Amino acid sequence: MKFGRIQFTPDLMPGDVLGTNLFNFQSNEFKLTKGPIFTELLLADEINRTPPKTQAALLQAMQERNVTIDGLTHALGSGFMVIATQNPIEQQGTYPLPEAQLDRFLFKHVFDYPSEDEEVEIVTQHGNRTSMPNPNALGLSGVTNLQNLTAIRDYITDIRLADEVVRYVVALIRATREHGAIEFGASPRAANMLAAAARAFAALDGRDYVIPDDVKALAPPALRHRIILSPGAEVDGQTTNEVVAQILEQVPAPR
């Protein structure tokens, strides 16, 4: 797969992400100079360090796998996907990601600082580096290709999702819209993505059917970035993880 990386900065413009049409005097016509978004696996590093207008340049790409430049639509391919990192919103020079953009991410994982031993190991291995090394220098290599990924996606669509499990997924999502600590709950897209993720989780466990425990395991990373707490809940110090845990306890799972 083709890999691309964008380092988001406060002065990054939408054209820096998508690309732009430049006039070629030799051919007497405009030619598209493609931006780094024209790839298959895109790492958007520190995505919330750039203004919302530039962040929004990813929105169409993540939803439709194509981009529009000067009125023309350009396909990115069926393999396009985005992995992003973001800095804590409390840091200076960061911007909150728009809710519509957050909803396009399947999961949000929260990483704490490494342990002391882990940090010692990091410095031991990489303390001599002054810049980001090539992935090959870290011993990373490809383990699959787009053809295999497409076959895996086709297989996962056939994983059985019983009607009672579908209703359980929907009940969890709807509960986020009724919980007193949540100002804005999850969208119907969240239900679709949670169901799709549960199918993949079941396949990884060697099953051709989804069980409620698959949904429970994936609900926190699938929902923590899709709900907005009420001001009262934030004042009380509640977290999205705690509220999702409450919903999982309150909504009965099928047996």
C-alpha positions as CSV (number, residue, x, y, z in Angstrom):
1,M,0.0,0.0,0.0
2,K,1.1,3.6,-0.7
3,F,1.8,5.5,2.5
4,G,1.6,9.2,3.1
5,R,2.1,11.6,6.0
6,I,1.0,15.1,6.7
7,Q,2.4,17.1,9.5
8,F,-0.3,19.6,10.5
9,T,0.8,23.0,11.4
10,P,-1.0,26.4,12.1
11,D,-0.1,27.7,8.7
12,L,-1.1,24.7,6.7
13,M,-3.6,25.6,4.0
14,P,-6.3,23.3,2.3
15,G,-4.3,23.4,-0.9
16,D,-1.3,22.0,0.9
17,V,-3.3,18.9,1.7
18,L,-5.4,18.5,-1.4
19,G,-3.1,19.9,-4.1
20,T,-3.7,22.6,-6.7
21,N,-4.0,23.2,-10.4
22,L,-0.9,24.9,-11.9
23,F,-0.7,26.3,-15.4
24,N,1.8,24.6,-17.6
25,F,3.2,27.0,-20.1
26,Q,4.6,24.2,-22.3
27,S,1.3,22.4,-22.8
28,N,-0.7,25.6,-22.4
29,E,-3.1,24.0,-19.9
30,F,-3.6,23.5,-16.2
31,K,-2.2,20.4,-14.6
32,L,-3.0,19.1,-11.1
33,T,-0.2,18.9,-8.7
34,K,-1.5,16.3,-6.2
35,G,-1.2,16.9,-2.5
36,P,-0.2,14.3,0.1
37,I,-3.8,13.2,0.5
38,F,-3.4,11.2,-2.8
39,T,-2.3,8.0,-1.1
40,E,-3.9,4.9,0.4
41,L,-2.8,5.0,4.1
42,L,-2.6,8.6,5.3
43,L,-1.1,9.6,8.7
44,A,-2.4,13.0,9.7
45,D,0.1,14.0,12.5
46,E,-1.1,16.4,15.1
47,I,-4.3,17.0,13.2
48,N,-5.7,19.6,15.6
49,R,-2.8,22.0,15.3
50,T,-4.3,23.5,12.1
51,P,-7.4,25.7,11.7
52,P,-10.8,24.0,11.1
53,K,-10.9,25.0,7.5
54,T,-7.8,22.9,6.7
55,Q,-9.1,20.1,8.9
56,A,-12.3,20.1,6.9
57,A,-10.3,19.4,3.8
58,L,-10.1,15.8,5.0
59,L,-13.9,15.5,5.5
60,Q,-14.9,14.8,1.9
61,A,-11.9,12.4,1.5
62,M,-12.8,10.4,4.6
63,Q,-16.5,10.1,3.8
64,E,-16.4,9.7,0.0
65,R,-12.8,8.7,-0.8
66,N,-12.5,11.5,-3.3
67,V,-11.7,15.2,-3.2
68,T,-12.9,18.2,-5.2
69,I,-10.4,20.7,-6.5
70,D,-11.5,23.6,-8.7
71,G,-14.9,22.0,-9.3
72,L,-13.4,18.7,-10.5
73,T,-13.7,15.5,-8.4
74,H,-10.7,13.2,-8.1
75,A,-11.0,9.6,-6.8
76,L,-8.6,8.5,-4.0
77,G,-9.3,4.8,-4.4
78,S,-11.1,2.2,-2.4
79,G,-8.1,1.6,-0.1
80,F,-7.9,5.2,1.2
81,M,-8.0,5.5,5.0
82,V,-6.8,8.0,7.6
83,I,-5.0,7.5,10.9
84,A,-4.6,10.7,12.9
85,T,-2.9,11.9,16.0
86,Q,-3.9,14.9,18.0
87,N,-2.5,16.9,20.9
88,P,-4.4,17.5,24.1
89,I,-6.9,20.3,23.5
90,E,-5.5,22.1,26.6
91,Q,-2.2,22.8,24.9
92,Q,-1.7,26.2,23.2
93,G,-2.0,26.3,19.4
94,T,-4.6,23.5,19.2
95,Y,-8.1,23.7,17.7
96,P,-11.1,21.4,18.5
97,L,-11.9,19.1,15.7
98,P,-15.4,19.6,14.1
99,E,-18.0,17.1,15.2
100,A,-18.7,16.0,11.6
101,Q,-15.0,15.2,11.1
102,L,-14.8,13.3,14.4
103,D,-17.7,11.2,13.3
104,R,-15.7,9.9,10.3
105,F,-13.1,8.3,12.6
106,L,-13.9,4.8,13.6
107,F,-12.1,4.8,16.9
108,K,-10.4,7.2,19.3
109,H,-7.7,5.7,21.4
110,V,-6.2,7.6,24.3
111,F,-2.5,7.0,25.0
112,D,-1.0,8.0,28.3
113,Y,2.7,8.7,28.9
114,P,4.9,5.6,28.8
115,S,6.1,4.0,32.1
116,E,9.6,4.8,33.3
117,D,11.0,1.5,32.0
118,E,9.3,2.1,28.6
119,E,10.6,5.6,28.4
120,V,14.2,4.4,29.2
121,E,13.8,1.9,26.4
122,I,12.6,4.6,24.0
123,V,15.6,6.9,24.8
124,T,18.0,3.9,24.6
125,Q,16.9,3.0,21.1
126,H,16.1,6.4,19.6
127,G,18.0,9.0,21.7
128,N,20.6,9.4,19.0
129,R,18.0,10.5,16.4
130,T,17.3,14.1,15.6
131,S,14.5,13.5,13.1
132,M,11.8,11.0,12.2
133,P,13.5,8.0,10.6
134,N,12.3,6.1,7.6
135,P,9.9,3.3,8.7
136,N,12.3,0.8,7.1
137,A,15.0,2.0,9.5
138,L,12.7,0.9,12.4
139,G,12.3,-2.6,11.0
140,L,8.8,-2.0,9.7
141,S,7.7,-3.8,6.6
142,G,4.5,-4.5,4.8
143,V,2.5,-7.5,5.8
144,T,-0.4,-7.3,3.2
145,N,-1.6,-5.4,0.2
146,L,-4.7,-3.7,-1.0
147,Q,-6.0,-6.8,-2.8
148,N,-5.9,-8.8,0.5
149,L,-7.5,-6.0,2.4
150,T,-10.3,-5.8,-0.1
151,A,-10.9,-9.6,0.3
152,I,-10.9,-9.3,4.0
153,R,-13.5,-6.5,3.8
154,D,-15.7,-8.7,1.6
155,Y,-15.4,-11.5,4.1
156,I,-16.3,-9.3,7.1
157,T,-19.6,-8.2,5.4
158,D,-20.8,-11.8,5.6
159,I,-20.2,-12.1,9.4
160,R,-23.6,-12.7,10.8
161,L,-25.2,-9.9,12.9
162,A,-28.4,-11.2,14.6
163,D,-31.4,-9.0,14.8
164,E,-31.2,-8.8,18.6
165,V,-27.6,-7.7,18.4
166,V,-28.5,-5.0,15.8
167,R,-31.2,-3.8,18.2
168,Y,-28.6,-3.8,21.0
169,V,-26.3,-1.6,18.9
170,V,-29.1,0.8,18.1
171,A,-30.2,0.9,21.8
172,L,-26.7,1.9,22.9
173,I,-26.5,4.7,20.4
174,R,-30.0,6.0,21.2
175,A,-29.1,5.9,24.9
176,T,-26.4,8.4,24.3
177,R,-29.0,10.9,23.1
178,E,-31.1,10.5,26.3
179,H,-28.4,10.4,29.0
180,G,-28.5,13.4,31.3
181,A,-24.7,13.9,31.2
182,I,-24.6,14.1,27.4
183,E,-25.5,17.3,25.5
184,F,-25.1,15.8,22.0
185,G,-25.3,12.0,21.5
186,A,-24.0,9.8,18.8
187,S,-25.3,9.8,15.2
188,P,-26.8,7.0,13.2
189,R,-23.4,6.7,11.5
190,A,-22.0,5.7,14.9
191,A,-24.4,2.7,14.9
192,N,-23.3,1.6,11.5
193,M,-19.6,1.9,12.3
194,L,-20.0,0.1,15.6
195,A,-21.8,-2.8,13.9
196,A,-19.1,-3.0,11.2
197,A,-16.3,-3.0,13.8
198,A,-18.1,-5.7,15.8
199,R,-18.1,-7.9,12.7
200,A,-14.3,-7.4,12.3
201,F,-13.8,-8.1,16.0
202,A,-15.7,-11.4,15.7
203,A,-13.7,-12.4,12.7
204,L,-10.5,-11.8,14.6
205,D,-11.8,-14.1,17.3
206,G,-12.4,-16.8,14.7
207,R,-16.2,-16.5,14.7
208,D,-18.6,-16.0,11.8
209,Y,-21.2,-14.3,14.1
210,V,-21.2,-11.3,16.4
211,I,-22.0,-11.6,20.1
212,P,-23.0,-8.7,22.5
213,D,-19.5,-8.8,24.2
214,D,-18.0,-7.8,20.8
215,V,-20.2,-4.6,20.9
216,K,-19.4,-3.9,24.5
217,A,-15.6,-4.2,24.0
218,L,-15.7,-1.7,21.1
219,A,-18.3,0.8,22.4
220,P,-15.8,2.9,24.4
221,P,-13.3,3.6,21.5
222,A,-16.2,4.0,19.1
223,L,-18.2,6.4,21.2
224,R,-15.8,8.5,23.3
225,H,-15.2,11.0,20.5
226,R,-18.8,11.0,19.2
227,I,-20.5,12.3,22.4
228,I,-20.3,15.8,23.9
229,L,-20.8,16.1,27.6
230,S,-23.1,18.6,29.1
231,P,-21.6,21.6,30.9
232,G,-22.9,20.3,34.2
233,A,-21.2,16.9,33.7
234,E,-17.9,18.6,32.9
235,V,-18.1,20.7,36.0
236,D,-18.7,17.5,38.0
237,G,-15.5,16.1,36.5
238,Q,-17.2,13.3,34.6
239,T,-15.5,11.8,31.5
240,T,-16.8,10.4,28.3
241,N,-15.4,7.0,29.3
242,E,-17.3,7.0,32.6
243,V,-20.6,8.0,30.8
244,V,-20.2,5.3,28.2
245,A,-19.5,2.8,30.9
246,Q,-22.8,3.9,32.6
247,I,-24.7,3.4,29.4
248,L,-23.2,-0.1,28.9
249,E,-24.5,-1.0,32.4
250,Q,-27.9,0.5,31.9
251,V,-28.8,-0.9,28.5
252,P,-29.6,-4.6,28.8
253,A,-27.6,-6.9,26.4
254,P,-29.4,-9.7,24.6
255,R,-28.8,-13.2,25.9
